[in-house]
Amino acid sequence: MDLLFERARCKASPVKEFQWLGLMLFVAVPFPGTGAWTGAIIASVLGMLFWSGLSGNLVGVVLAGLLVNLLMNLGLKYAIGTGVLLFIVSTVMWGGLRGVKKSLNTK
């Protein structure tokens, strides 16, 4: 269990920064190790409220399911392009969120 919690703590840094939104986005990424089980452990490790962690996991799982469904229905060529586009969008979004948070903390 210690190994599992240590792994969750390592993955929790983006989630720790944004709490519910971070947890939801973490779970919504359809990669191995970023699902609801890891999201629940991260919510527990970060001490999030039960309903906050549950709702973040729920919304993230639904978004991941929709994303995988969309990618499978697009076909391989469009799925790869969409995956690259989503990676770029998510990178820009995380950068923007961090910028907004820093500007709010400096005021």
PyMOL commands that place a pseudoatom at each C-alpha (Angstrom):
pseudoatom trace, name=CA, resn=MET, resi=1, chain=A, elem=C, hetatm=0, pos=[0.000, 0.000, 0.000]
pseudoatom trace, name=CA, resn=ASP, resi=2, chain=A, elem=C, hetatm=0, pos=[2.879, 2.364, 0.729]
pseudoatom trace, name=CA, resn=LEU, resi=3, chain=A, elem=C, hetatm=0, pos=[4.111, 1.982, -2.856]
pseudoatom trace, name=CA, resn=LEU, resi=4, chain=A, elem=C, hetatm=0, pos=[0.621, 2.749, -4.170]
pseudoatom trace, name=CA, resn=PHE, resi=5, chain=A, elem=C, hetatm=0, pos=[0.252, 5.870, -2.014]
pseudoatom trace, name=CA, resn=GLU, resi=6, chain=A, elem=C, hetatm=0, pos=[3.756, 7.065, -2.924]
pseudoatom trace, name=CA, resn=ARG, resi=7, chain=A, elem=C, hetatm=0, pos=[2.955, 6.703, -6.615]
pseudoatom trace, name=CA, resn=ALA, resi=8, chain=A, elem=C, hetatm=0, pos=[-0.292, 8.638, -6.092]
pseudoatom trace, name=CA, resn=ARG, resi=9, chain=A, elem=C, hetatm=0, pos=[1.583, 11.426, -4.264]
pseudoatom trace, name=CA, resn=CYS, resi=10, chain=A, elem=C, hetatm=0, pos=[3.966, 11.747, -7.234]
pseudoatom trace, name=CA, resn=LYS, resi=11, chain=A, elem=C, hetatm=0, pos=[1.042, 12.071, -9.648]
pseudoatom trace, name=CA, resn=ALA, resi=12, chain=A, elem=C, hetatm=0, pos=[-0.862, 14.475, -7.391]
pseudoatom trace, name=CA, resn=SER, resi=13, chain=A, elem=C, hetatm=0, pos=[1.193, 17.629, -8.007]
pseudoatom trace, name=CA, resn=PRO, resi=14, chain=A, elem=C, hetatm=0, pos=[-1.033, 19.083, -10.786]
pseudoatom trace, name=CA, resn=VAL, resi=15, chain=A, elem=C, hetatm=0, pos=[-4.132, 18.021, -8.875]
pseudoatom trace, name=CA, resn=LYS, resi=16, chain=A, elem=C, hetatm=0, pos=[-2.895, 19.603, -5.651]
pseudoatom trace, name=CA, resn=GLU, resi=17, chain=A, elem=C, hetatm=0, pos=[-2.617, 22.932, -7.426]
pseudoatom trace, name=CA, resn=PHE, resi=18, chain=A, elem=C, hetatm=0, pos=[-6.230, 23.083, -8.702]
pseudoatom trace, name=CA, resn=GLN, resi=19, chain=A, elem=C, hetatm=0, pos=[-8.087, 20.571, -6.443]
pseudoatom trace, name=CA, resn=TRP, resi=20, chain=A, elem=C, hetatm=0, pos=[-11.463, 19.669, -8.056]
pseudoatom trace, name=CA, resn=LEU, resi=21, chain=A, elem=C, hetatm=0, pos=[-10.615, 20.915, -11.548]
pseudoatom trace, name=CA, resn=GLY, resi=22, chain=A, elem=C, hetatm=0, pos=[-7.205, 19.267, -11.422]
pseudoatom trace, name=CA, resn=LEU, resi=23, chain=A, elem=C, hetatm=0, pos=[-8.676, 15.965, -10.256]
pseudoatom trace, name=CA, resn=MET, resi=24, chain=A, elem=C, hetatm=0, pos=[-11.351, 16.041, -12.942]
pseudoatom trace, name=CA, resn=LEU, resi=25, chain=A, elem=C, hetatm=0, pos=[-8.831, 16.785, -15.709]
pseudoatom trace, name=CA, resn=PHE, resi=26, chain=A, elem=C, hetatm=0, pos=[-6.403, 14.159, -14.385]
pseudoatom trace, name=CA, resn=VAL, resi=27, chain=A, elem=C, hetatm=0, pos=[-9.073, 11.455, -14.459]
pseudoatom trace, name=CA, resn=ALA, resi=28, chain=A, elem=C, hetatm=0, pos=[-10.366, 12.621, -17.865]
pseudoatom trace, name=CA, resn=VAL, resi=29, chain=A, elem=C, hetatm=0, pos=[-7.043, 11.863, -19.563]
pseudoatom trace, name=CA, resn=PRO, resi=30, chain=A, elem=C, hetatm=0, pos=[-7.490, 8.396, -21.083]
pseudoatom trace, name=CA, resn=PHE, resi=31, chain=A, elem=C, hetatm=0, pos=[-4.042, 6.986, -20.298]
pseudoatom trace, name=CA, resn=PRO, resi=32, chain=A, elem=C, hetatm=0, pos=[-3.157, 4.019, -18.098]
pseudoatom trace, name=CA, resn=GLY, resi=33, chain=A, elem=C, hetatm=0, pos=[-2.822, 5.058, -14.468]
pseudoatom trace, name=CA, resn=THR, resi=34, chain=A, elem=C, hetatm=0, pos=[-4.978, 8.175, -14.722]
pseudoatom trace, name=CA, resn=GLY, resi=35, chain=A, elem=C, hetatm=0, pos=[-8.380, 6.650, -14.044]
pseudoatom trace, name=CA, resn=ALA, resi=36, chain=A, elem=C, hetatm=0, pos=[-10.895, 6.750, -11.252]
pseudoatom trace, name=CA, resn=TRP, resi=37, chain=A, elem=C, hetatm=0, pos=[-8.930, 4.434, -8.941]
pseudoatom trace, name=CA, resn=THR, resi=38, chain=A, elem=C, hetatm=0, pos=[-5.869, 6.683, -8.978]
pseudoatom trace, name=CA, resn=GLY, resi=39, chain=A, elem=C, hetatm=0, pos=[-8.117, 9.747, -8.795]
pseudoatom trace, name=CA, resn=ALA, resi=40, chain=A, elem=C, hetatm=0, pos=[-9.808, 8.385, -5.669]
pseudoatom trace, name=CA, resn=ILE, resi=41, chain=A, elem=C, hetatm=0, pos=[-6.447, 7.695, -4.037]
pseudoatom trace, name=CA, resn=ILE, resi=42, chain=A, elem=C, hetatm=0, pos=[-5.185, 11.174, -4.950]
pseudoatom trace, name=CA, resn=ALA, resi=43, chain=A, elem=C, hetatm=0, pos=[-8.353, 12.764, -3.528]
pseudoatom trace, name=CA, resn=SER, resi=44, chain=A, elem=C, hetatm=0, pos=[-7.807, 10.811, -0.320]
pseudoatom trace, name=CA, resn=VAL, resi=45, chain=A, elem=C, hetatm=0, pos=[-4.109, 11.693, -0.114]
pseudoatom trace, name=CA, resn=LEU, resi=46, chain=A, elem=C, hetatm=0, pos=[-4.894, 15.389, -0.660]
pseudoatom trace, name=CA, resn=GLY, resi=47, chain=A, elem=C, hetatm=0, pos=[-7.656, 15.320, 1.950]
pseudoatom trace, name=CA, resn=MET, resi=48, chain=A, elem=C, hetatm=0, pos=[-10.386, 16.453, -0.433]
pseudoatom trace, name=CA, resn=LEU, resi=49, chain=A, elem=C, hetatm=0, pos=[-13.975, 16.299, 0.771]
pseudoatom trace, name=CA, resn=PHE, resi=50, chain=A, elem=C, hetatm=0, pos=[-15.803, 13.084, -0.166]
pseudoatom trace, name=CA, resn=TRP, resi=51, chain=A, elem=C, hetatm=0, pos=[-18.379, 14.689, -2.477]
pseudoatom trace, name=CA, resn=SER, resi=52, chain=A, elem=C, hetatm=0, pos=[-15.770, 16.898, -4.115]
pseudoatom trace, name=CA, resn=GLY, resi=53, chain=A, elem=C, hetatm=0, pos=[-13.549, 13.906, -4.881]
pseudoatom trace, name=CA, resn=LEU, resi=54, chain=A, elem=C, hetatm=0, pos=[-16.487, 11.792, -6.017]
pseudoatom trace, name=CA, resn=SER, resi=55, chain=A, elem=C, hetatm=0, pos=[-17.881, 14.453, -8.348]
pseudoatom trace, name=CA, resn=GLY, resi=56, chain=A, elem=C, hetatm=0, pos=[-14.426, 15.208, -9.788]
pseudoatom trace, name=CA, resn=ASN, resi=57, chain=A, elem=C, hetatm=0, pos=[-13.916, 11.505, -10.481]
pseudoatom trace, name=CA, resn=LEU, resi=58, chain=A, elem=C, hetatm=0, pos=[-17.388, 11.119, -11.958]
pseudoatom trace, name=CA, resn=VAL, resi=59, chain=A, elem=C, hetatm=0, pos=[-17.074, 14.039, -14.358]
pseudoatom trace, name=CA, resn=GLY, resi=60, chain=A, elem=C, hetatm=0, pos=[-13.552, 12.938, -15.324]
pseudoatom trace, name=CA, resn=VAL, resi=61, chain=A, elem=C, hetatm=0, pos=[-14.633, 9.363, -16.086]
pseudoatom trace, name=CA, resn=VAL, resi=62, chain=A, elem=C, hetatm=0, pos=[-17.564, 10.575, -18.187]
pseudoatom trace, name=CA, resn=LEU, resi=63, chain=A, elem=C, hetatm=0, pos=[-15.281, 12.941, -20.135]
pseudoatom trace, name=CA, resn=ALA, resi=64, chain=A, elem=C, hetatm=0, pos=[-12.713, 10.182, -20.669]
pseudoatom trace, name=CA, resn=GLY, resi=65, chain=A, elem=C, hetatm=0, pos=[-15.434, 7.858, -21.969]
pseudoatom trace, name=CA, resn=LEU, resi=66, chain=A, elem=C, hetatm=0, pos=[-16.734, 10.512, -24.338]
pseudoatom trace, name=CA, resn=LEU, resi=67, chain=A, elem=C, hetatm=0, pos=[-13.220, 11.268, -25.552]
pseudoatom trace, name=CA, resn=VAL, resi=68, chain=A, elem=C, hetatm=0, pos=[-12.369, 7.619, -26.215]
pseudoatom trace, name=CA, resn=ASN, resi=69, chain=A, elem=C, hetatm=0, pos=[-15.717, 7.128, -27.962]
pseudoatom trace, name=CA, resn=LEU, resi=70, chain=A, elem=C, hetatm=0, pos=[-15.069, 10.178, -30.134]
pseudoatom trace, name=CA, resn=LEU, resi=71, chain=A, elem=C, hetatm=0, pos=[-11.557, 9.027, -31.015]
pseudoatom trace, name=CA, resn=MET, resi=72, chain=A, elem=C, hetatm=0, pos=[-12.735, 5.513, -31.916]
pseudoatom trace, name=CA, resn=ASN, resi=73, chain=A, elem=C, hetatm=0, pos=[-15.509, 6.844, -34.148]
pseudoatom trace, name=CA, resn=LEU, resi=74, chain=A, elem=C, hetatm=0, pos=[-13.185, 9.230, -35.985]
pseudoatom trace, name=CA, resn=GLY, resi=75, chain=A, elem=C, hetatm=0, pos=[-10.885, 6.562, -37.364]
pseudoatom trace, name=CA, resn=LEU, resi=76, chain=A, elem=C, hetatm=0, pos=[-7.121, 6.236, -36.953]
pseudoatom trace, name=CA, resn=LYS, resi=77, chain=A, elem=C, hetatm=0, pos=[-6.022, 9.160, -39.123]
pseudoatom trace, name=CA, resn=TYR, resi=78, chain=A, elem=C, hetatm=0, pos=[-8.326, 11.701, -37.488]
pseudoatom trace, name=CA, resn=ALA, resi=79, chain=A, elem=C, hetatm=0, pos=[-7.871, 10.197, -34.027]
pseudoatom trace, name=CA, resn=ILE, resi=80, chain=A, elem=C, hetatm=0, pos=[-4.103, 10.775, -34.147]
pseudoatom trace, name=CA, resn=GLY, resi=81, chain=A, elem=C, hetatm=0, pos=[-4.602, 14.368, -35.297]
pseudoatom trace, name=CA, resn=THR, resi=82, chain=A, elem=C, hetatm=0, pos=[-7.239, 14.965, -32.646]
pseudoatom trace, name=CA, resn=GLY, resi=83, chain=A, elem=C, hetatm=0, pos=[-4.989, 13.424, -29.985]
pseudoatom trace, name=CA, resn=VAL, resi=84, chain=A, elem=C, hetatm=0, pos=[-2.150, 15.775, -30.926]
pseudoatom trace, name=CA, resn=LEU, resi=85, chain=A, elem=C, hetatm=0, pos=[-4.539, 18.732, -30.923]
pseudoatom trace, name=CA, resn=LEU, resi=86, chain=A, elem=C, hetatm=0, pos=[-5.933, 17.766, -27.504]
pseudoatom trace, name=CA, resn=PHE, resi=87, chain=A, elem=C, hetatm=0, pos=[-2.396, 17.454, -26.124]
pseudoatom trace, name=CA, resn=ILE, resi=88, chain=A, elem=C, hetatm=0, pos=[-1.544, 20.953, -27.348]
pseudoatom trace, name=CA, resn=VAL, resi=89, chain=A, elem=C, hetatm=0, pos=[-4.820, 22.382, -26.018]
pseudoatom trace, name=CA, resn=SER, resi=90, chain=A, elem=C, hetatm=0, pos=[-4.347, 20.741, -22.611]
pseudoatom trace, name=CA, resn=THR, resi=91, chain=A, elem=C, hetatm=0, pos=[-0.768, 22.017, -22.365]
pseudoatom trace, name=CA, resn=VAL, resi=92, chain=A, elem=C, hetatm=0, pos=[-1.872, 25.565, -23.174]
pseudoatom trace, name=CA, resn=MET, resi=93, chain=A, elem=C, hetatm=0, pos=[-4.832, 25.248, -20.781]
pseudoatom trace, name=CA, resn=TRP, resi=94, chain=A, elem=C, hetatm=0, pos=[-2.641, 24.112, -17.840]
pseudoatom trace, name=CA, resn=GLY, resi=95, chain=A, elem=C, hetatm=0, pos=[-0.226, 26.958, -18.566]
pseudoatom trace, name=CA, resn=GLY, resi=96, chain=A, elem=C, hetatm=0, pos=[-3.107, 29.436, -18.661]
pseudoatom trace, name=CA, resn=LEU, resi=97, chain=A, elem=C, hetatm=0, pos=[-4.573, 28.118, -15.418]
pseudoatom trace, name=CA, resn=ARG, resi=98, chain=A, elem=C, hetatm=0, pos=[-1.203, 28.398, -13.699]
pseudoatom trace, name=CA, resn=GLY, resi=99, chain=A, elem=C, hetatm=0, pos=[-0.836, 31.968, -14.983]
pseudoatom trace, name=CA, resn=VAL, resi=100, chain=A, elem=C, hetatm=0, pos=[-4.276, 32.921, -13.696]
pseudoatom trace, name=CA, resn=LYS, resi=101, chain=A, elem=C, hetatm=0, pos=[-3.568, 31.335, -10.318]
pseudoatom trace, name=CA, resn=LYS, resi=102, chain=A, elem=C, hetatm=0, pos=[-0.234, 33.158, -10.014]
pseudoatom trace, name=CA, resn=SER, resi=103, chain=A, elem=C, hetatm=0, pos=[-1.842, 36.486, -10.913]
pseudoatom trace, name=CA, resn=LEU, resi=104, chain=A, elem=C, hetatm=0, pos=[-4.584, 35.938, -8.323]
pseudoatom trace, name=CA, resn=ASN, resi=105, chain=A, elem=C, hetatm=0, pos=[-2.043, 35.022, -5.629]
pseudoatom trace, name=CA, resn=THR, resi=106, chain=A, elem=C, hetatm=0, pos=[0.076, 38.130, -6.242]
pseudoatom trace, name=CA, resn=LYS, resi=107, chain=A, elem=C, hetatm=0, pos=[-2.846, 40.542, -5.726]
for i in range(1, 107): cmd.bond("trace and resi %d" % i, "trace and resi %d" % (i + 1))
show_as sticks, trace
zoom trace
